[in-house]
Amino acid sequence: MRFWHFLIFFCFISQSFAIESLSPLEENQFEEGKDYFTYDKPIEIDEKLDGKIIIQSFFDYDCRNCSNVQDILELYAQINASHVIYREYPVALENNEFSARTFYALQAVGRTDVSDKLLFETMDKGQFLVLSRFEHLLAWLEKQGVDGQTFKEMYLSPEISEAARQSIAMTEKYGVFTYPYVVVNGEYVLTTSTLYNDDYTFAVLDFLTTKIVKGNNR
C-alpha cells in the first residue's frame, strides 16, 4: 500500500470516531470570533444535502493560500465522505468576473485539472498579474494542452456569462469579503486565520461538524 493511501486510510479510521469521542473539554476548545465566525442568520443552502454537512470554499486565482486550502479541504472531504459534501466557488464581482469565467470555462472544456494548476501557479502575485492578461492566459493554457480558440469562445459564451452572474450572486449572498473564505453548512465561516494549517483546520472542522450534528439531533 502506498504511503499516501495508507495516510488517507489511517485518517479515515481516526476521523470516523471524531464526532462520538470528543470530550467536554475538546468541545469547548475553539472560540467564536477567534477560530471561526457565525452568521447572524444561517444561509439557506440551495443544494439537496441528504443529511450531509456541506463545506463551501470560495476562492480567487489571485490568492496566495487558496491552492493549499483546496488541498486541505479536498482531503478532509475525502476522509469524511460519509457525512461531508465539498464544493468550490469562484469569487466574482460586477467589475471582476475573471476567476468565475476562467473557472467555469475550464470546467466546460473538461479541464478542471488545469484550473487546479492555475490556482497553484497564481499563488505568486507577479504570475497572476501576467496571467490575468487574457492573451497571456491563452498562451499558458495552450501549453497545458487546452485549445485556445475553444476556451476563448466558451469564456465569452452566454452560458459562462450566466455562470459568472450566478457567481456574483453567490458572493453577495454569502457576504464573501476575503479569500479563501470557507462556509460550513451555511452557519459558520473560516478565513485565513484558521485555514493556514491543516491540523488546525481539521480540528476546527471536526469541532463544527460535531456541533452541527449535535444541534440536529436535539
C-alpha positions in Angstrom: 0.0 0.0 0.0 1.4 3.4 -1.0 2.1 5.8 1.9 -0.5 8.3 0.6 -3.2 5.7 0.5 -2.1 4.5 4.0 -2.3 8.1 5.3 -5.8 8.5 3.9 -6.9 5.2 5.3 -5.4 6.0 8.7 -7.0 9.4 8.8 -10.4 7.9 7.8 -10.3 5.5 10.7 -9.3 8.2 13.1 -11.9 10.7 11.9 -14.7 8.1 11.8 -14.8 8.2 15.6 -14.3 12.0 16.0 -18.0 13.0 16.3 -18.7 10.5 19.1 -15.4 10.8 21.0 -14.9 14.5 21.8 -14.7 15.2 25.5 -16.4 18.2 27.1 -13.0 20.0 27.2 -12.4 19.4 23.5 -15.9 20.5 22.7 -15.1 24.0 24.1 -11.6 24.4 22.8 -12.4 26.7 20.0 -14.0 30.2 20.3 -16.5 32.0 18.1 -14.9 35.2 16.8 -11.4 33.8 17.1 -11.3 30.3 15.5 -14.4 30.7 13.4 -17.3 33.1 12.8 -21.0 32.6 12.9 -23.6 34.1 10.6 -26.3 36.1 12.5 -28.8 34.1 10.4 -27.8 30.8 8.6 -27.6 31.0 4.9 -30.2 28.9 3.1 -28.5 26.1 1.1 -30.0 25.6 -2.4 -28.5 22.2 -2.9 -30.1 19.0 -1.6 -27.8 17.6 1.1 -29.4 14.3 2.1 -28.5 14.8 5.7 -24.8 15.6 5.0 -22.8 18.7 6.0 -21.7 20.9 3.2 -18.4 22.8 3.2 -18.3 25.6 0.6 -15.0 27.1 -0.4 -14.8 30.5 -2.1 -11.6 31.2 -4.0 -9.9 33.6 -6.4 -7.0 32.9 -8.7 -5.4 36.0 -7.2 -4.8 34.2 -3.9 -1.7 33.2 -2.1 -3.3 30.5 0.1 -6.3 29.2 -1.9 -4.4 26.3 -3.6 -3.2 25.0 -0.2 -6.7 25.4 1.3 -8.2 23.5 -1.6 -5.8 20.5 -0.9 -6.7 20.6 2.8 -10.4 20.7 2.2 -10.4 18.0 -0.5 -8.6 15.7 1.8 -10.9 16.4 4.7 -13.9 15.8 2.5 -12.5 12.6 1.2 -11.8 11.3 4.7 -15.2 12.3 5.9 -17.1 11.4 2.7 -19.8 9.6 4.8 -21.2 12.9 6.2 -19.5 15.8 4.3 -20.0 17.3 0.9 -17.4 19.7 -0.5 -18.0 22.4 -3.2 -15.8 25.2 -4.7 -17.0 28.5 -5.9 -15.0 31.3 -7.6 -15.4 34.8 -6.1 -16.9 37.3 -8.6 -17.8 40.9 -8.5 -19.7 43.1 -11.0 -16.4 44.6 -12.2 -14.3 41.4 -11.8 -15.5 38.2 -13.4 -12.1 36.8 -14.3 -11.9 34.0 -11.9 -15.5 32.9 -12.4 -15.3 33.0 -16.2 -12.0 31.2 -16.2 -13.1 28.5 -13.7 -16.4 27.7 -15.5 -14.9 27.9 -19.0 -12.2 25.3 -17.9 -15.0 23.2 -16.4 -16.9 23.4 -19.7 -14.0 22.2 -21.8 -13.3 19.3 -19.3 -10.1 20.7 -17.9 -10.6 21.2 -14.1 -7.1 19.8 -13.7 -5.8 22.9 -15.4 -7.9 25.1 -13.2 -6.2 23.5 -10.2 -2.8 24.1 -11.8 -3.7 27.7 -12.5 -4.7 28.2 -8.9 -1.3 26.9 -7.8 0.5 28.9 -10.5 -1.1 32.2 -9.5 -0.2 31.9 -5.8 2.6 34.2 -6.9 1.2 37.7 -7.3 3.5 38.6 -10.2 2.5 35.5 -12.1 -1.2 36.3 -11.5 -0.6 39.8 -12.9 0.8 38.2 -16.0 -1.8 35.5 -16.5 -4.7 37.8 -15.8 -4.0 39.4 -19.2 -6.2 37.3 -21.5 -3.6 36.9 -24.3 -1.1 35.6 -21.8 -3.6 33.3 -20.2 -4.4 31.8 -23.6 -0.8 31.2 -24.3 -0.3 29.5 -20.9 -3.4 27.4 -21.4 -2.3 26.2 -24.8 1.0 25.0 -23.1 -1.3 22.9 -20.8 -3.0 21.3 -23.8 -6.1 23.5 -23.8 -7.3 24.7 -27.3 -7.1 28.5 -27.0 -9.8 29.2 -29.5 -12.3 26.8 -27.9 -11.5 28.2 -24.5 -12.0 31.8 -25.7 -15.3 31.0 -27.3 -16.5 29.3 -24.1 -15.2 32.1 -21.9 -17.3 34.7 -23.9 -20.3 32.4 -24.3 -23.8 33.2 -22.9 -23.5 30.0 -20.7 -20.4 31.3 -19.0 -21.8 34.8 -18.7 -24.8 33.3 -16.8 -22.4 31.3 -14.6 -20.5 34.4 -13.8 -23.7 36.2 -12.9 -24.6 33.4 -10.5 -21.1 33.6 -9.0 -21.7 37.3 -8.3 -25.0 36.4 -6.6 -23.3 33.7 -4.5 -20.5 36.1 -3.5 -23.1 38.6 -2.3 -25.4 36.0 -0.7 -22.6 34.6 1.5 -21.1 38.0 2.2 -17.7 37.0 1.0 -15.3 39.7 1.8 -11.9 37.9 1.6 -10.5 34.7 0.2 -10.1 31.9 0.9 -13.5 32.0 2.6 -15.0 28.7 3.8 -18.6 28.3 4.9 -19.7 25.2 6.9 -23.3 24.3 6.4 -24.3 27.9 5.9 -23.7 28.6 9.5 -20.0 29.1 10.2 -17.2 30.8 8.4 -13.4 30.1 8.4 -10.9 32.5 6.9 -7.1 32.6 6.5 -6.6 33.0 10.3 -7.8 29.4 10.6 -7.1 27.9 7.2 -3.3 28.3 7.2 -2.6 25.0 8.9 -4.0 21.6 8.0 -4.1 20.2 11.6 -5.7 23.3 12.9 -8.2 23.4 10.1 -9.1 19.7 10.5 -9.6 20.2 14.3 -11.9 23.2 13.8 -13.9 21.5 11.1 -14.3 18.4 13.4 -15.4 20.7 16.2 -18.0 22.5 13.9 -19.3 19.3 12.3 -19.8 17.8 15.7 -21.6 21.0 16.8 -23.9 20.8 13.8 -24.7 17.1 14.3 -25.5 17.6 18.0 -27.7 20.5 17.1 -29.6 18.5 14.5 -30.1 15.6 17.0 -31.7 17.7 19.7 
